[in-house]
Amino acid sequence: MGATGSGKTSFINVASGSALRVGSGLTSCTDAVQTSEPFWLENRLVRLIDTPGFDDTAKTDTEVLTMIAAFLSSMYRRGVMLSGAIYIHRISDIRMGGTSTRNFKLFRGLCGETMLRNVVIVTNMWGEVTLDPVLERGAQLKRHYDTPASAHAIVGCVASKTPRALCIQRELVDEQRVITETTAGAELGRELHEQAMKFKEERRRLQDEMDEALRQKDDQAREELEQATAELDQEILRVQTDSQQLASCYASDKARLKKMQQDLETAAQQESERQAAEHRRRMTDIDDRIRRTRESESRETMHLAARLRRLQRQQAEPARRRPRRGLWDDFLDFLSVGQH
């Protein structure tokens, strides 16, 4: 996990040898939760999960949270837990402030305090990140050198850990909470509320300036302020919509994943049935070949036995055709020998 442009997908590709699409700069390319190719590390088969950032350029924070939450809860319902979580600190965020702090708070809300011992925080800005609270609870801080060996060392820090349920998995599945009542959902709701209050305060300020421009009859300033107010109204509407759609987006993503799982199970069942039918066909073919071979061998055996009997008869026939010798024949032979 991590902010957009932090290098999550690149890290996964380096570690696993996958070819997931990578964005450029701070433009997001990961618009859905995706998984790497499985790879062996320290006698363990590892698969990494890539997630969109909370400041995604194409999706709202609400959409990103519900997407991640739906994926994690679906995985947990199937009995699958994570060995660990890797948070990648964006290289352009020199210090943990503003957006970075908000992203990390949401990440922490997703993981929960007990999962922090299975967390590795990765940074390219050594010495610039202050994360003492989470480090004190067992999280590790590692530097990535953009090499497979470096990535494998980082993954190895959590691959050997005992798999644990994330906080949001326990809240959504075990405790049956709605997403707005989860730790991460409440944190996002608080952030959205603060944004709404900030935007409304900014709008009041713009309205005061617009009123002053009207009194001064400054048409250019008034037009600029009207445009700024319209843009701010759009931001206020976006924040309000995000806040209202948190539960509905989660339900939609959950249903979508359930449908995908059912489709995969159906496809797997059909493939299993196809393979079973193919196996039965091959077994029948082999049985037929064995039967034909045995029949052929039986006919050959009978043919050889018949030849053997014929040869035996032929050997016996000359003996039967020779005349039987008697005493008179022996006497004549004796006389013949005596004459010589």
C-alpha positions as CSV (number, residue, x, y, z in Angstrom):
1,M,0.0,0.0,0.0
2,G,1.0,3.6,-0.3
3,A,0.2,6.9,-2.1
4,T,-0.2,7.2,-5.8
5,G,3.3,7.5,-7.4
6,S,5.1,5.9,-4.5
7,G,6.3,3.0,-6.6
8,K,4.1,0.2,-5.3
9,T,3.7,-1.5,-8.6
10,S,7.3,-1.0,-9.6
11,F,8.4,-2.6,-6.3
12,I,6.1,-5.6,-6.9
13,N,7.4,-6.1,-10.5
14,V,11.0,-6.0,-9.2
15,A,10.3,-8.4,-6.4
16,S,8.1,-10.9,-8.3
17,G,9.2,-10.6,-11.9
18,S,5.7,-9.6,-12.9
19,A,4.8,-7.1,-15.6
20,L,2.0,-5.1,-14.0
21,R,1.3,-1.7,-15.6
22,V,3.2,1.2,-14.0
23,G,2.0,4.8,-14.0
24,S,4.2,7.8,-14.8
25,G,5.0,10.4,-12.2
26,L,2.1,11.0,-9.8
27,T,-0.5,9.8,-12.4
28,S,-2.1,6.6,-11.2
29,C,-2.1,3.5,-13.3
30,T,-3.4,1.0,-10.7
31,D,-7.2,1.4,-10.9
32,A,-8.1,-1.9,-9.2
33,V,-6.6,-4.3,-6.7
34,Q,-4.3,-6.7,-8.6
35,T,-2.0,-9.5,-7.7
36,S,1.5,-10.4,-8.8
37,E,2.7,-13.7,-10.3
38,P,3.6,-16.1,-7.5
39,F,7.3,-16.5,-6.8
40,W,9.5,-18.5,-4.4
41,L,11.3,-16.8,-1.6
42,E,13.0,-18.6,1.3
43,N,11.2,-21.8,0.5
44,R,7.8,-20.0,0.5
45,L,5.5,-19.3,-2.4
46,V,4.7,-15.6,-2.2
47,R,2.1,-13.5,-3.9
48,L,2.0,-9.7,-3.6
49,I,-1.2,-7.6,-3.7
50,D,-1.1,-4.2,-5.4
51,T,-3.6,-1.5,-4.3
52,P,-4.5,1.9,-5.6
53,G,-3.3,4.9,-3.6
54,F,-5.7,6.9,-1.5
55,D,-4.9,10.1,-3.4
56,D,-5.6,8.3,-6.7
57,T,-5.9,10.6,-9.8
58,A,-8.8,8.6,-11.2
59,K,-10.7,7.5,-8.2
60,T,-11.9,9.1,-5.0
61,D,-10.7,8.0,-1.6
62,T,-14.1,6.5,-1.0
63,E,-13.9,4.4,-4.1
64,V,-10.3,3.3,-3.2
65,L,-11.2,2.4,0.4
66,T,-14.3,0.4,-0.6
67,M,-12.4,-1.4,-3.3
68,I,-9.6,-2.5,-0.9
69,A,-12.1,-3.3,1.9
70,A,-14.2,-5.4,-0.4
71,F,-11.2,-7.3,-1.7
72,L,-9.8,-7.9,1.8
73,S,-13.1,-9.0,3.3
74,S,-13.8,-11.4,0.4
75,M,-10.3,-12.9,0.9
76,Y,-10.8,-13.2,4.7
77,R,-14.2,-14.9,4.2
78,R,-12.4,-17.6,2.2
79,G,-10.0,-18.2,5.1
80,V,-7.0,-16.4,3.6
81,M,-5.0,-14.0,5.8
82,L,-1.9,-11.9,5.0
83,S,1.5,-12.5,6.3
84,G,2.2,-8.8,6.3
85,A,1.7,-5.4,4.8
86,I,4.2,-3.2,3.1
87,Y,3.7,0.6,3.1
88,I,5.8,2.5,0.5
89,H,6.5,6.1,1.4
90,R,6.4,8.3,-1.7
91,I,9.8,9.7,-2.6
92,S,8.4,13.1,-3.4
93,D,6.9,13.4,0.1
94,I,10.0,14.6,2.0
95,R,8.3,14.5,5.3
96,M,5.2,12.9,6.7
97,G,2.8,15.8,6.5
98,G,-0.5,16.7,4.8
99,T,-1.5,14.0,2.3
100,S,1.1,11.6,3.4
101,T,-0.1,11.7,7.0
102,R,-3.7,11.2,5.9
103,N,-2.7,8.2,3.7
104,F,-0.8,6.6,6.5
105,K,-3.6,7.1,9.0
106,L,-6.0,5.3,6.6
107,F,-3.4,2.6,6.1
108,R,-3.0,2.2,9.9
109,G,-6.8,2.1,10.2
110,L,-6.9,-0.7,7.7
111,C,-4.2,-2.7,9.5
112,G,-5.0,-2.1,13.1
113,E,-2.5,-2.0,16.0
114,T,-2.0,-5.7,16.4
115,M,-1.0,-6.0,12.7
116,L,1.8,-3.4,13.0
117,R,4.3,-6.1,14.0
118,N,3.7,-7.5,10.5
119,V,4.2,-4.2,8.8
120,V,7.3,-2.9,6.9
121,I,7.5,0.7,5.9
122,V,9.7,1.3,2.9
123,T,11.3,4.6,1.9
124,N,13.9,6.0,-0.5
125,M,14.3,9.1,1.7
126,W,16.4,7.6,4.5
127,G,16.3,9.7,7.7
128,E,13.5,11.9,6.6
129,V,10.5,9.9,7.9
130,T,9.4,10.0,11.5
131,L,7.2,7.1,12.4
132,D,8.2,6.4,16.0
133,P,4.6,5.5,17.2
134,V,4.3,2.6,14.8
135,L,7.9,1.5,15.1
136,E,7.5,1.2,18.8
137,R,4.6,-1.2,18.2
138,G,6.7,-3.6,16.1
139,A,6.7,-2.1,12.6
140,Q,10.0,-2.1,10.7
141,L,11.5,0.7,8.6
142,K,13.5,-0.4,5.5
143,R,15.2,1.3,2.7
144,H,14.7,0.1,-0.9
145,Y,17.5,0.3,-3.4
146,D,15.4,-0.6,-6.5
147,T,17.0,-4.0,-6.9
148,P,15.5,-7.5,-6.7
149,A,17.8,-8.4,-3.7
150,S,16.6,-5.3,-1.9
151,A,12.9,-6.1,-2.7
152,H,13.3,-9.7,-1.6
153,A,14.9,-8.7,1.7
154,I,12.0,-6.4,2.4
155,V,9.4,-9.0,1.5
156,G,11.3,-11.6,3.5
157,C,10.7,-9.4,6.6
158,V,7.0,-10.2,6.6
159,A,6.8,-13.5,4.5
160,S,7.9,-15.5,7.5
161,K,5.4,-13.9,9.9
162,T,2.4,-15.7,11.2
163,P,-0.6,-14.6,9.0
164,R,-3.0,-12.3,10.8
165,A,-6.4,-10.7,10.1
166,L,-6.3,-7.0,9.4
167,C,-8.4,-4.7,11.5
168,I,-10.8,-4.0,8.7
169,Q,-11.2,-7.7,8.0
170,R,-12.2,-8.4,11.6
171,E,-14.5,-5.5,11.7
172,L,-16.3,-6.2,8.4
173,V,-16.5,-10.0,8.7
174,D,-16.2,-11.1,12.3
175,E,-18.0,-8.1,13.9
176,Q,-20.4,-7.5,11.0
177,R,-19.9,-3.7,11.0
178,V,-20.9,-1.5,8.2
179,I,-17.9,0.1,6.5
180,T,-18.7,3.6,7.9
181,E,-18.3,2.1,11.4
182,T,-14.8,0.6,10.7
183,T,-11.7,2.3,11.9
184,A,-10.6,3.2,8.4
185,G,-14.1,4.2,7.4
186,A,-14.5,6.5,10.4
187,E,-11.0,8.0,9.6
188,L,-12.0,8.7,6.1
189,G,-15.4,10.1,7.2
190,R,-13.6,12.4,9.6
191,E,-11.2,13.5,6.8
192,L,-14.1,14.2,4.5
193,H,-15.9,16.1,7.2
194,E,-12.9,18.3,7.8
195,Q,-12.5,18.9,4.1
196,A,-16.2,19.9,3.8
197,M,-15.8,22.3,6.7
198,K,-12.6,23.7,5.2
199,F,-14.3,24.2,1.8
200,K,-17.4,25.8,3.3
201,E,-15.2,28.3,5.3
202,E,-13.3,29.0,2.0
203,R,-16.6,29.6,0.3
204,R,-17.8,32.1,2.9
205,R,-14.5,33.9,2.5
206,L,-15.0,34.0,-1.3
207,Q,-18.6,35.2,-0.9
208,D,-17.4,38.1,1.3
209,E,-14.8,39.1,-1.3
210,M,-17.5,38.8,-4.0
211,D,-19.8,41.1,-2.0
212,E,-17.0,43.6,-1.7
213,A,-16.3,43.4,-5.4
214,L,-19.9,44.1,-6.1
215,R,-19.8,47.2,-3.9
216,Q,-16.6,48.3,-5.6
217,K,-18.2,47.5,-9.0
218,D,-15.1,45.5,-9.9
219,D,-16.5,43.3,-12.6
220,Q,-13.2,41.4,-13.3
221,A,-12.7,40.5,-9.7
222,R,-16.3,39.5,-9.4
223,E,-16.1,37.2,-12.4
224,E,-12.9,35.6,-11.1
225,L,-14.5,35.1,-7.7
226,E,-17.6,33.6,-9.2
227,Q,-15.5,31.1,-11.1
228,A,-13.5,30.2,-8.0
229,T,-16.8,29.8,-6.0
230,A,-18.2,27.5,-8.7
231,E,-15.1,25.4,-8.6
232,L,-15.3,25.3,-4.8
233,D,-19.0,24.3,-4.9
234,Q,-18.0,21.3,-7.1
235,E,-15.4,20.3,-4.5
236,I,-18.0,20.6,-1.7
237,L,-20.4,18.5,-3.7
238,R,-17.7,15.9,-4.4
239,V,-16.8,15.6,-0.7
240,Q,-20.5,15.3,0.3
241,T,-21.1,12.7,-2.4
242,D,-18.0,10.7,-1.3
243,S,-19.2,10.7,2.3
244,Q,-22.7,9.6,1.3
245,Q,-21.5,6.9,-1.1
246,L,-19.1,5.1,1.3
247,A,-21.6,2.4,2.3
248,S,-23.2,2.0,-1.2
249,C,-19.8,1.8,-2.9
250,Y,-18.7,-0.9,-0.6
251,A,-21.9,-2.9,-1.2
252,S,-21.4,-2.5,-4.9
253,D,-17.7,-3.6,-4.8
254,K,-18.6,-6.5,-2.5
255,A,-21.3,-7.7,-4.9
256,R,-19.0,-7.3,-7.8
257,L,-16.3,-9.4,-6.2
258,K,-18.9,-12.0,-5.1
259,K,-20.1,-12.2,-8.8
260,M,-16.5,-12.6,-9.9
261,Q,-15.9,-15.3,-7.4
262,Q,-19.0,-17.1,-8.5
263,D,-18.0,-16.8,-12.1
264,L,-14.6,-18.2,-11.3
265,E,-16.0,-21.1,-9.3
266,T,-18.4,-21.8,-12.2
267,A,-15.6,-21.7,-14.7
268,A,-13.5,-23.9,-12.4
269,Q,-16.3,-26.4,-12.1
270,Q,-16.9,-26.5,-15.8
271,E,-13.1,-27.0,-16.4
272,S,-13.1,-29.7,-13.8
273,E,-16.0,-31.4,-15.5
274,R,-14.3,-31.1,-18.9
275,Q,-11.1,-32.5,-17.5
276,A,-13.1,-35.4,-15.9
277,A,-14.9,-36.1,-19.1
278,E,-11.6,-36.1,-21.0
279,H,-10.1,-38.4,-18.4
280,R,-13.0,-40.8,-18.8
281,R,-12.6,-40.7,-22.5
282,R,-8.9,-41.4,-22.4
283,M,-9.5,-44.3,-19.9
284,T,-12.2,-45.8,-22.2
285,D,-9.8,-45.5,-25.1
286,I,-7.0,-47.2,-23.2
287,D,-9.5,-50.0,-22.1
288,D,-10.5,-50.5,-25.7
289,R,-6.9,-50.7,-26.8
290,I,-6.1,-53.2,-24.0
291,R,-9.2,-55.3,-25.0
292,R,-8.2,-55.2,-28.7
293,T,-4.6,-56.1,-27.8
294,R,-5.8,-59.0,-25.7
295,E,-8.1,-60.2,-28.5
296,S,-5.3,-59.9,-31.0
297,E,-2.9,-61.8,-28.6
298,S,-5.6,-64.5,-28.1
299,R,-6.0,-65.0,-31.8
300,E,-2.2,-65.1,-32.3
301,T,-2.0,-67.6,-29.5
302,M,-4.6,-69.8,-31.1
303,H,-2.9,-69.6,-34.4
304,L,0.5,-70.6,-32.9
305,A,-1.2,-73.5,-31.1
306,A,-2.7,-74.7,-34.3
307,R,0.6,-74.6,-36.1
308,L,2.2,-76.5,-33.3
309,R,-0.4,-79.2,-33.5
310,R,0.1,-79.4,-37.3
311,L,3.8,-79.8,-36.9
312,Q,3.3,-82.5,-34.3
313,R,1.0,-84.4,-36.6
314,Q,3.4,-84.0,-39.5
315,Q,6.2,-85.4,-37.3
316,A,4.1,-88.5,-36.4
317,E,2.8,-89.3,-39.9
318,P,6.2,-90.7,-41.4
319,A,6.5,-93.1,-38.5
320,R,3.0,-94.4,-39.2
321,R,3.7,-94.8,-43.0
322,R,6.9,-97.1,-42.5
323,P,6.0,-100.9,-42.7
324,R,6.3,-102.7,-39.5
325,R,9.4,-105.0,-39.3
326,G,8.9,-108.6,-38.2
327,L,11.2,-111.7,-37.4
328,W,11.4,-112.7,-41.0
329,D,12.8,-109.3,-42.0
330,D,15.5,-109.5,-39.3
331,F,16.4,-113.0,-40.5
332,L,16.9,-111.8,-44.1
333,D,19.1,-108.9,-42.9
334,F,21.2,-111.5,-41.0
335,L,21.7,-113.6,-44.1
336,S,22.6,-110.6,-46.2
337,V,25.3,-109.5,-43.7
338,G,26.6,-113.1,-43.6
339,Q,27.0,-113.2,-47.4
340,H,29.2,-110.2,-47.3
